[in-house]
Amino acid sequence: MTLIAAPVSAWQPEDRYDLITCVHGLHYIGDKLGTLTRVAQWLAPDGVFVANFDADAVRDSDGSPLNITKALRTAGFDYNARTRRIRKHGPRTTPFPWKYLGADKSAGPSYTGQPAVHSYYGTQG
């Protein structure tokens, strides 16, 4: 077994994976949508990605929650708002229509009660 320590935003795996999981890790990531896109590309053709994901932490540039449910489906993700779980089968994705603007590490606790990061996005263009 090899342990790799690298930023998720920069790491590029040499292999494709059948299963990728992330338990309460996305709460601490700045560019959540960019991370979802990158991780999906690491999947084998029949691979599965499953993670805890709080869509309320994805914000518009004015700070209001961004309605991303339709964009997640368009990109090939299944999202269950009740369980706050996101799932993806296979590596194919459609780009999200927003540009990452930055994150707020002082956003306060997530639904888990632990500190979290809000991610801010603006329209492309």
Salt bridges, closest charged atoms under 4 A:
ASP54 OD1 - ARG84 NE 3.70
